[in-house]
Amino acid sequence: MLIRLNKVLEKAMPFVTPTAVIVGLICSVWLHNLSFLVPWIFALMTFFGSIGSNFKDLQKVMMHPLPIVANFIILHLAMPLLGWAAGSLFFPGDDLTQTGFVLLFVIPTGVVSLVWVTIYGGNIALTLALILLDTLLSPFIVPLSLSLIVGAKVHMDQWDIMRGLFLMVVIPSLIGTFLNQWTKGRIKTTWGPRFAPFSKIGLFVVVAINSSVIAPYLKNMNGQLVKIIVIAFASATIGYLAGWLVSRMMKWEREVTIALTFNSGMRNLSAGAVLAISFFPPPVALPVVAGMLFQQILAAIFGQRLAKSYGVNGHTAKAA
């Protein structure tokens, strides 16, 4: 039953986050009181997503580190600078919105990218290695990047941000990875399929609650909000394109190209929204939530383009 539910949710992934945002807006009166649950739900999601990781796969991938280096340059240099440039160009003088666009692109790659890479037959070991490395480094990369780019404009407690990332992301990820290593993969094969649907349900709940917190800002649709949504969509599209273009330029194989495309475009935006709401004024969360609206839809679009390019469909690729 859980496996069937997971398959249904996989097909619905492009609509999970946009629907959750709408539910959060409609039910904001009730949901915003549940915001204290978000870090705990997110920690469980991270744990569920990490039980497929192990240090042996990481070691193998590190023997050929160039795709990882390329992905990190896109994730933590090119895209944060693009976010800063977009915020500065289109929202001059609006420090909070500028910070939101930087936060949108300093967040580590998303665990949910593994779902898309699996569906379209990408390199799973590379994806797991990227997620694990980026997750472990996120408590250092995120506060440092924010401090370097917008630190002088917006007050933030770097230690609190680091602590939040450790509790929500790093510790659950390490527990899941160690359990998979300790059980020699049995937890992945036994419990992985059972946990999988709960990760997607958790994503829906987290996005809905976070959206309810900033509902007063999202309900008042105006030119500023429309511009934020449009710029977030265009910027997020560039992330996917960057991963695909670099892979094609380097002439990497199909599996690596698929993995880098998704991992360069996808971000752990539910974690980003938690950070934005927990440590910054609410307007900082607007670009992050705007990114949530399109991230899964863009993943579906690029997945179809990749499948067409390589002459396969999602189901065929999954078996590859």
C-alpha positions as CSV (number, residue, x, y, z in Angstrom):
1,M,0.0,0.0,0.0
2,L,2.8,2.4,0.9
3,I,4.7,1.6,-2.3
4,R,1.6,2.3,-4.3
5,L,1.0,5.5,-2.5
6,N,4.6,6.5,-3.2
7,K,4.2,5.9,-6.9
8,V,1.1,8.1,-6.9
9,L,3.0,10.9,-5.0
10,E,5.9,10.6,-7.4
11,K,3.6,11.3,-10.4
12,A,2.1,14.2,-8.4
13,M,5.5,15.8,-7.5
14,P,5.2,18.8,-9.9
15,F,2.0,19.9,-8.1
16,V,3.0,19.1,-4.5
17,T,4.6,22.4,-3.5
18,P,2.3,24.7,-5.5
19,T,-0.7,23.0,-3.9
20,A,0.8,23.2,-0.5
21,V,1.4,26.9,-0.9
22,I,-2.3,27.4,-1.8
23,V,-3.4,25.2,1.2
24,G,-1.1,27.3,3.5
25,L,-2.7,30.5,2.3
26,I,-6.3,29.2,2.6
27,C,-5.8,27.6,6.0
28,S,-3.3,30.2,7.4
29,V,-5.4,30.9,10.5
30,W,-5.0,27.3,11.7
31,L,-1.7,26.2,10.2
32,H,0.5,29.1,11.4
33,N,0.1,27.9,15.0
34,L,1.9,24.7,14.0
35,S,5.1,26.4,12.9
36,F,7.0,25.0,15.9
37,L,6.6,21.5,14.3
38,V,8.4,22.4,11.1
39,P,12.0,21.8,12.2
40,W,11.1,18.4,13.6
41,I,9.2,17.3,10.5
42,F,12.0,18.5,8.3
43,A,14.6,16.6,10.4
44,L,12.5,13.4,9.8
45,M,12.3,14.1,6.1
46,T,16.1,14.4,6.0
47,F,16.5,11.2,7.9
48,F,14.2,9.3,5.5
49,G,16.0,10.7,2.5
50,S,19.5,9.8,3.9
51,I,19.0,6.1,4.6
52,G,20.1,5.4,1.0
53,S,23.5,7.1,1.5
54,N,26.6,5.3,2.5
55,F,30.2,6.3,2.8
56,K,31.4,3.7,0.3
57,D,29.5,5.3,-2.5
58,L,30.9,8.7,-1.4
59,Q,34.4,7.2,-1.6
60,K,33.8,5.8,-5.1
61,V,32.4,9.1,-6.4
62,M,35.3,11.1,-4.9
63,M,37.7,9.1,-7.0
64,H,36.3,11.1,-9.9
65,P,35.5,14.4,-8.2
66,L,35.2,16.7,-11.3
67,P,31.3,16.5,-11.5
68,I,31.1,17.3,-7.7
69,V,33.4,20.2,-8.1
70,A,31.4,21.5,-11.0
71,N,28.1,21.1,-9.1
72,F,29.5,23.0,-6.1
73,I,30.7,25.9,-8.3
74,I,27.2,26.2,-9.7
75,L,25.5,25.8,-6.4
76,H,27.6,27.9,-4.2
77,L,29.4,30.4,-6.4
78,A,27.6,31.0,-9.7
79,M,23.9,30.8,-8.4
80,P,24.4,32.9,-5.2
81,L,26.1,35.6,-7.2
82,L,23.2,35.4,-9.7
83,G,20.7,35.7,-6.8
84,W,22.6,38.7,-5.5
85,A,22.7,40.3,-9.0
86,A,19.0,39.7,-9.6
87,G,18.1,41.2,-6.2
88,S,20.3,44.2,-6.6
89,L,19.2,44.9,-10.2
90,F,15.5,44.4,-9.8
91,F,15.0,45.4,-6.2
92,P,17.4,48.2,-5.5
93,G,17.3,49.5,-1.9
94,D,15.1,46.6,-0.8
95,D,17.6,44.8,1.5
96,L,15.2,42.1,2.7
97,T,14.2,41.0,-0.8
98,Q,17.8,41.0,-1.9
99,T,18.6,38.8,1.1
100,G,15.8,36.5,0.1
101,F,17.2,36.0,-3.4
102,V,20.6,35.2,-2.0
103,L,19.1,32.8,0.5
104,L,17.2,31.2,-2.3
105,F,20.5,30.1,-3.9
106,V,22.9,29.5,-0.9
107,I,20.7,26.6,0.4
108,P,22.1,23.2,-0.3
109,T,20.8,20.9,-3.1
110,G,17.5,19.2,-2.2
111,V,17.1,15.6,-1.0
112,V,14.0,15.4,-3.3
113,S,16.4,15.7,-6.3
114,L,17.1,12.0,-5.6
115,V,13.5,11.2,-6.6
116,W,13.9,12.9,-10.0
117,V,17.3,11.4,-10.7
118,T,15.9,8.0,-9.9
119,I,12.9,8.4,-12.1
120,Y,15.0,9.5,-15.1
121,G,17.9,7.0,-14.7
122,G,20.6,9.4,-13.5
123,N,23.7,8.6,-11.5
124,I,22.2,7.8,-8.0
125,A,25.6,7.3,-6.3
126,L,26.7,10.7,-7.5
127,T,23.5,12.3,-6.4
128,L,23.7,10.7,-2.9
129,A,27.3,11.9,-2.6
130,L,26.4,15.4,-3.6
131,I,23.5,15.5,-1.2
132,L,25.6,14.1,1.7
133,L,28.5,16.4,1.1
134,D,26.4,19.5,0.6
135,T,24.3,18.7,3.6
136,L,27.3,18.2,5.9
137,L,28.9,21.5,4.7
138,S,25.7,23.5,4.7
139,P,26.1,24.8,8.3
140,F,29.3,26.5,7.3
141,I,28.6,27.4,3.7
142,V,25.1,29.0,4.2
143,P,26.0,31.5,7.0
144,L,29.4,32.3,5.4
145,S,27.8,33.0,2.0
146,L,25.0,35.1,3.6
147,S,27.6,37.0,5.7
148,L,29.9,37.7,2.7
149,I,27.1,38.8,0.3
150,V,24.5,40.5,2.5
151,G,25.9,40.5,6.0
152,A,26.4,44.2,6.3
153,K,22.8,44.9,5.2
154,V,20.7,42.5,7.3
155,H,21.3,41.5,10.9
156,M,21.5,37.7,11.4
157,D,22.8,35.4,14.0
158,Q,25.2,33.1,12.2
159,W,25.6,30.7,15.1
160,D,21.8,30.2,15.4
161,I,21.6,29.5,11.6
162,M,24.4,27.0,11.9
163,R,22.8,25.3,14.9
164,G,19.4,25.1,13.0
165,L,21.1,23.5,10.0
166,F,22.9,21.0,12.2
167,L,19.7,20.0,14.0
168,M,17.5,19.9,10.9
169,V,19.9,18.6,8.3
170,V,23.3,17.3,9.4
171,I,22.5,15.2,12.4
172,P,19.5,13.4,10.8
173,S,21.5,12.8,7.6
174,L,24.5,11.3,9.6
175,I,22.1,9.1,11.6
176,G,20.5,7.8,8.4
177,T,23.8,7.2,6.6
178,F,25.4,5.4,9.6
179,L,22.3,3.2,10.0
180,N,22.5,2.3,6.3
181,Q,26.2,1.5,6.6
182,W,25.8,-0.4,9.9
183,T,22.9,-2.6,8.5
184,K,24.8,-3.1,5.2
185,G,22.0,-1.6,3.2
186,R,19.2,-3.6,4.9
187,I,17.5,-0.5,6.3
188,K,17.3,1.0,2.8
189,T,15.8,-2.0,1.2
190,T,13.4,-2.8,4.1
191,W,12.4,0.6,5.3
192,G,13.2,2.9,2.4
193,P,10.1,2.1,0.4
194,R,8.0,2.5,3.5
195,F,9.5,5.8,4.4
196,A,9.4,7.2,0.9
197,P,5.8,8.5,0.8
198,F,6.2,10.1,4.2
199,S,9.0,12.3,2.9
200,K,6.7,13.7,0.2
201,I,3.9,14.1,2.7
202,G,6.3,15.9,5.0
203,L,7.3,18.2,2.2
204,F,3.7,19.1,1.6
205,V,3.1,19.8,5.3
206,V,6.3,21.9,5.8
207,V,5.6,24.0,2.7
208,A,1.9,24.5,3.8
209,I,2.9,25.6,7.3
210,N,5.7,27.9,6.1
211,S,3.3,29.5,3.6
212,S,0.7,30.1,6.3
213,V,3.3,32.1,8.3
214,I,3.9,34.5,5.4
215,A,0.3,34.4,4.2
216,P,-0.3,38.1,4.9
217,Y,2.5,39.0,2.4
218,L,1.4,36.5,-0.2
219,K,-2.3,37.3,-0.1
220,N,-1.7,40.9,-1.0
221,M,-0.8,40.3,-4.7
222,N,0.8,43.4,-6.1
223,G,3.4,44.4,-8.7
224,Q,6.3,43.8,-6.2
225,L,5.2,40.2,-5.5
226,V,4.6,39.4,-9.2
227,K,8.1,40.7,-10.0
228,I,9.6,38.5,-7.2
229,I,7.8,35.4,-8.6
230,V,8.9,36.1,-12.2
231,I,12.5,36.7,-11.2
232,A,12.6,33.7,-9.0
233,F,11.2,31.6,-11.8
234,A,13.8,32.9,-14.3
235,S,16.7,32.5,-11.9
236,A,15.7,28.9,-10.9
237,T,15.5,28.0,-14.6
238,I,19.1,29.1,-15.0
239,G,20.2,26.7,-12.3
240,Y,18.9,23.7,-14.2
241,L,20.3,25.0,-17.5
242,A,23.7,25.5,-15.9
243,G,24.0,21.9,-14.7
244,W,22.9,20.6,-18.1
245,L,25.2,23.0,-20.1
246,V,28.3,22.2,-18.0
247,S,27.7,18.5,-18.4
248,R,27.3,18.7,-22.1
249,M,30.4,20.9,-22.5
250,M,32.4,18.4,-20.5
251,K,30.9,15.5,-22.5
252,W,29.9,13.6,-19.5
253,E,27.7,10.5,-19.8
254,R,23.9,10.5,-19.7
255,E,23.7,9.4,-16.0
256,V,26.0,12.2,-14.9
257,T,24.3,14.8,-17.0
258,I,20.9,13.9,-15.5
259,A,22.3,14.0,-12.0
260,L,24.0,17.4,-12.4
261,T,20.9,18.9,-14.1
262,F,18.6,18.1,-11.2
263,N,21.2,18.8,-8.4
264,S,22.1,22.2,-9.9
265,G,18.5,23.3,-10.2
266,M,17.0,21.9,-7.0
267,R,17.4,23.4,-3.6
268,N,16.4,22.3,-0.1
269,L,13.9,25.2,-0.2
270,S,11.8,23.9,2.6
271,A,14.9,24.3,4.8
272,G,15.5,27.7,3.3
273,A,12.0,28.8,4.2
274,V,12.4,27.5,7.8
275,L,15.6,29.5,8.1
276,A,14.1,32.6,6.5
277,I,11.1,32.5,8.9
278,S,13.1,31.6,11.9
279,F,16.0,34.0,11.6
280,F,14.9,36.9,9.3
281,P,11.9,39.3,8.9
282,P,9.1,37.6,6.9
283,P,9.7,39.4,3.6
284,V,13.0,37.5,3.3
285,A,11.0,34.3,2.8
286,L,9.1,35.6,-0.2
287,P,11.7,34.7,-2.9
288,V,12.2,31.3,-1.2
289,V,8.5,30.5,-1.3
290,A,8.3,31.8,-4.9
291,G,11.1,29.4,-5.8
292,M,9.0,26.6,-4.1
293,L,6.2,27.3,-6.5
294,F,8.2,26.4,-9.6
295,Q,11.0,24.0,-8.4
296,Q,9.1,20.8,-8.9
297,I,7.4,22.0,-12.1
298,L,10.8,22.9,-13.6
299,A,12.2,19.5,-12.5
300,A,9.3,17.8,-14.4
301,I,9.9,20.0,-17.5
302,F,13.7,19.4,-17.6
303,G,13.1,15.7,-16.9
304,Q,10.9,15.5,-19.9
305,R,13.5,17.4,-22.0
306,L,16.3,15.1,-20.8
307,A,14.2,12.0,-21.6
308,K,13.4,13.3,-25.1
309,S,17.1,14.1,-25.7
310,Y,18.2,10.6,-24.7
311,G,15.2,8.8,-26.3
312,V,13.7,7.4,-23.1
313,N,10.8,8.1,-20.9
314,G,10.6,8.3,-17.1
315,H,9.6,4.7,-16.6
316,T,12.2,3.4,-19.1
317,A,14.9,5.5,-17.5
318,K,14.0,4.3,-14.1
319,A,14.8,0.8,-15.1
320,A,18.0,1.7,-16.8
